[in-house]
Structures are given as C-alpha cells and as structure tokens.
Amino acid sequence: MDILTHAVMGAALASGVVSLRYRGQESALALRRSAAIAGAAAGVLPDADALIQSGADALLVLDYHRHFTHALAFVPLGALVAAALLWPFLRRRLGFWRLYLCCFVAYLAHPLLDACTSYGTHLWLPVLQRREAWNLIAVVDPVFTLLLALPLFLFLRDPRSKAVAWGLALGMAYFGLSFMQQQRGEAAALALVQARGHNATQLSVKPSMANLLLWRALYVHDGRVQVDAFHLGPTLRHYPGESAPLLDMAGAQAVAAGDMRRLDDIERFRAFSDGFLVLDRQRPGFVGDARYAMQPSVVAPIWGLQWRGPGAATEFVSRHEFSPAMRRDFLAMLLGRDKPAP
C-alpha cells in the first residue's frame, strides 16, 4: 500500500501495544508517542527495497520490490534493523526490547497489508517463490487510511483514550466488507463469462483506485484479455469493457527484433504481470501490463516497457494521465450512473 498508510498502521499497532501496560497514566502519553514514531518508521522500512535499482537494468526494481524485505521470514531481522537504527533516538523513552516489539508488530503489518493489494508480495521466501495478491484493497484507499489515522490522532492526545483499538477494529471491518465485495464481483464476473460462452483460463477481480464500490474484472479467453467494470452498490451494475490480444511468444519475438536482451526483458515482465501482457494500441512498440489502468473498463496499461530505437536499452515507464473525460467516466461508474456520451 502507499507509504502513508503503512506509517499510520505501524504507529497505531506500536502505540497500542505499548499502552496495554500503561493504560490511563499521564506518563503513558509520551510513551505512546515514542512508540508511534518507532512504529511509523518500522512500518515503512520494508519499502527500502525500492532503492535496489540499476541504470543498466530497468527491471531490477520490479524483481526486488516486495521481495525479501517483505518475506515473513525476514520480519524478525527487519524489526531488529529498525530497532537498532531507532535506538539512539528513542532510548530515553523506550527500552530496547520494548522498542523491538514496537518495530516487530509494525514491520509485520507491512507485508500483510501489501499482500491485500493486487501488486504481488513474496510472503513465503525463501521457501516459495509465489507472490500473494489477495486483491482486497487498492494501493491507495483514503477511507481505510482515515479509519486508522483519526483514532490514532485522538489516542495520542488523551492518555485515557482507547480510540486506537476502535480504529484497528474498523480497519478489520473494512477488510471484511472488501472481502464480501470481492466475492460479489467474482460471482458477477463468472456469470458474465458463462453468459458470453467464454472459457476463462485466468480471472482477476480487484477494486479500482481508492474505493470498494467500483471493481475491475479481467479474464483471458482464446488468447485475449477481456476487461469489464462492475459497480457493486446495493444494485449491481455492469459496464462492458474492452478486449485486446495478449502478447504471445511470436509477438514478443517480433517486438524484440532479434535482440535477445530485449526478449529476455519482455519475458521477465511477462512473469511480473502474470501473463497479462498487451501491445498498446496508441503507442506502437509499448508492451504494457493489462492488469492496471486508470479506468476499470479499458485496456490502457499504466506502466510497461518501451525502447527508443534498435539496440536501445529497455525502459520501464509509467503514465497516469487522467483527462477530464476520463474523470467524468470514472465518476459516473463510481456513482453507478450511465457514462456520459462522448
């Protein structure tokens, strides 16, 4: 998830754990705040893996983001690193083992939160290479963040407050709602597949950006990816989407044009995108990840690979253009209304 949510979750868990022993004491307020600082720092530390980059290899950051620093087996060591870095600054408020406990719960929450998104997180390294993507929440969801942040703010102002417990409970309830919405979306998508007479070999249903009402469904049929959107309000509404051919090996070889390094990069990106590779209709030669788009009913990848010419190095580029027309369409679908005429 976004770095702010990780910091807030880490701070909430760490301050909540510390307050269990010093409930209601005036001196506990300073302790809570120190624990919150430790939790916020430890809660974002796993994303230091984003610094593993190379100018000569544009895909290296994709290989290692949400990799070993997000593995559950790495959590004890990651928490120890966080505690060691924070100890010189917080030792007057927190003993080392209490500081370690704060860092541990905050660090642990990070990979679990990331696994609830659709990006893919290596929770089981070094035992398994499988990436977990539970598709329960968007990478940025301000409602979820506020459910944690507002109670945390109250909790750090009043030593008698129990607001952080309510915030964590509301956060869990939000995930419960998300799971129910996901099940509704999957049932609707499967019914649509059956009605179309398609054979879906891959199916993915995930929330669109920053909400649990509008969901994006993708499935593969006969070498093509089909995208649809569903508004999951009290009354379900379907917004038919686009379809595009998946990039097969022959297509990848055509894009590579005999450049084996380029072909290898395409295949690495195929593994990262779970096979949802497409050629962008608007940008010749752009190989995109069809799982993600700014609008839930279109095939317009927000990121992918491109090359500036023969022999050029692979570039990983992202684009997040959101034109007024796109915003109008998104808002209409989010509210369950007809999309405006072009």
Secondary structure, 3 states (H helix, E strand, C coil): CCHHHHHHHHHHHHHHHHHCCCCCCHHHHHHHHHHHHHHHHHHHHHHHHHHCCECCECCHHHHHCCCHHHCHHHHHHHHHHHHHHHHHHHCCCCCHHHHHHHHHHHHHHHHHHHHCCCCCECCCCCCCCCCECCCCCCCCCHHHHHHHHHHHHHHCCCCCCCHHHHHHHHHHHHHHHHHHHHHHHHHHHHHHHHHHCCCCCEEEEEECCCCCCEEEEEEEECCEEEEEEEEECCCEEEECCCEEEECCHHHHHHHHCCCHHHHHHHHHHHHHCCCCEEECCCCCCCEEECCCECCCCCCCECEEEECCCCCCCCEEEECCCCCHHHHHHHHHHHCCCCCCCC
